[in-house]
Amino acid sequence: MKQSGPTGKHRKEIRQVFTRYQSAVFGKNVDAFVALYAEDVRIFDLWGRWAYTGTKAWRGMAAGWLGSMGDEQVKVEWEDVQITVTPGLGVAHAFITFKGLSAAGRELRAMRERLTWALRPENGVWKIVHQHTSAPIDFGTMKIIQKR
């Protein structure tokens, strides 16, 4: 993957969004998590409701999720990250694994999803303007398929 020129620079900046996402979730930092998103973001999440519109709604979800963890932490792992970018728009998709860890660092559970982001630069910082998470459903059992 070519990394030189303006699109290479933008691709690198978008990769940093992935890193900041990991850090915010692991640190249970709601402010840092919500700061990744544009104020007018639209999110199609896998859990609970059809859509979240705007950072106020998304902040409520994040505060509830991260606040419910007690002394546990969530480690985020990315796999097969792919980024397409122009100076004004970026699209990224990846497989994401959320691992619930005990206070001692022992893995308690894990969940995998597919994730797609549309991003745009705002004041020199790439912000997520759309997020879509999903997982395939097994037709026979109607349960989410967790393994690729």
C-alpha positions in Angstrom: 0.0 0.0 0.0 1.5 3.3 -1.1 2.0 5.7 1.8 3.6 8.7 0.1 2.0 11.9 -1.0 -1.2 13.5 0.4 -3.3 10.4 0.4 -0.5 8.5 2.2 -0.4 11.2 4.8 -4.2 11.1 5.2 -4.2 7.3 5.4 -1.7 7.5 8.2 -3.8 10.1 10.0 -6.9 7.8 9.7 -4.9 4.9 11.1 -4.3 7.1 14.1 -8.1 7.2 14.6 -8.0 3.4 15.0 -5.3 3.8 17.7 -7.1 6.6 19.5 -10.3 4.4 19.5 -8.4 1.6 21.1 -6.9 3.9 23.8 -10.2 5.6 24.6 -12.1 2.3 25.0 -9.3 0.7 27.1 -9.1 3.8 29.3 -12.9 4.1 29.5 -12.5 7.7 28.5 -15.9 8.8 27.2 -14.6 12.3 26.2 -11.8 10.9 24.1 -14.1 8.3 22.6 -16.8 10.8 21.6 -14.1 13.2 20.3 -13.4 10.8 17.5 -16.8 11.5 16.0 -18.1 14.5 14.1 -20.9 16.3 15.8 -23.4 15.3 13.1 -22.3 11.6 13.1 -24.8 8.9 12.1 -24.2 5.5 13.6 -25.7 2.1 12.8 -24.6 0.0 15.7 -25.1 -3.7 16.3 -26.7 -3.2 19.7 -30.0 -2.0 20.9 -31.3 0.5 18.4 -31.4 1.2 14.7 -29.4 4.4 14.8 -27.7 7.1 16.8 -27.6 10.6 15.4 -25.2 13.1 16.8 -22.6 13.0 19.4 -25.0 13.7 22.2 -26.9 10.4 21.6 -23.6 8.6 21.0 -22.1 10.0 24.2 -25.1 8.5 26.2 -24.3 5.1 24.7 -20.6 5.4 25.4 -21.1 6.6 29.0 -23.5 3.7 29.6 -21.2 1.1 28.0 -17.9 2.2 29.5 -19.5 3.1 32.8 -21.0 -0.4 33.1 -17.5 -2.1 33.1 -16.7 -1.7 36.8 -13.1 -2.8 37.2 -13.0 -4.6 33.9 -11.4 -3.1 30.8 -12.1 -3.7 27.1 -9.2 -4.4 24.8 -9.9 -3.6 21.1 -8.0 -5.5 18.4 -8.2 -4.6 14.7 -7.7 -7.1 11.8 -7.5 -6.5 8.1 -7.8 -2.7 8.2 -8.3 -1.2 4.8 -8.4 2.5 4.1 -9.4 4.4 0.9 -8.9 8.1 1.1 -9.1 11.4 -0.8 -8.2 14.8 0.6 -11.8 15.3 1.7 -13.2 11.9 2.5 -11.9 8.6 3.9 -13.5 5.2 4.1 -12.1 2.5 6.4 -13.3 -1.0 7.2 -11.9 -3.7 9.4 -12.8 -6.6 11.6 -12.9 -5.6 15.3 -12.6 -7.8 18.4 -13.7 -6.5 21.8 -12.1 -8.5 24.6 -13.5 -8.0 28.1 -10.5 -8.2 30.6 -10.6 -8.7 34.3 -8.8 -6.2 36.6 -5.9 -8.7 36.5 -5.9 -8.7 32.7 -7.5 -12.2 32.2 -9.7 -12.5 29.2 -13.3 -13.0 30.3 -15.1 -12.8 26.9 -14.7 -11.6 23.4 -17.0 -10.4 20.6 -16.2 -9.8 16.9 -17.9 -7.5 14.5 -17.4 -5.9 11.1 -16.9 -2.2 11.1 -17.0 0.5 8.5 -16.2 4.2 9.0 -16.7 7.2 6.7 -14.5 10.0 7.9 -13.9 13.7 6.9 -11.3 16.1 8.0 -12.4 18.9 10.4 -9.9 21.5 11.3 -7.1 19.2 10.4 -8.4 16.2 12.4 -10.2 13.2 10.8 -13.6 12.7 12.4 -15.9 9.7 11.9 -19.1 10.9 10.2 -20.7 7.5 9.8 -20.1 4.2 11.5 -21.7 0.9 10.7 -21.1 -2.3 12.7 -22.5 -5.7 11.8 -22.1 -9.4 12.1 -23.4 -12.2 9.9 -26.3 -14.2 11.1 -26.5 -18.0 10.8 -29.8 -18.8 9.0 -30.3 -22.1 10.8 -29.8 -20.8 14.4 -30.5 -17.1 13.9 -27.4 -16.4 16.0 -24.5 -14.1 15.2 -21.5 -15.8 13.7 -18.4 -14.8 15.7 -15.7 -16.5 13.7 -14.4 -15.6 10.3 
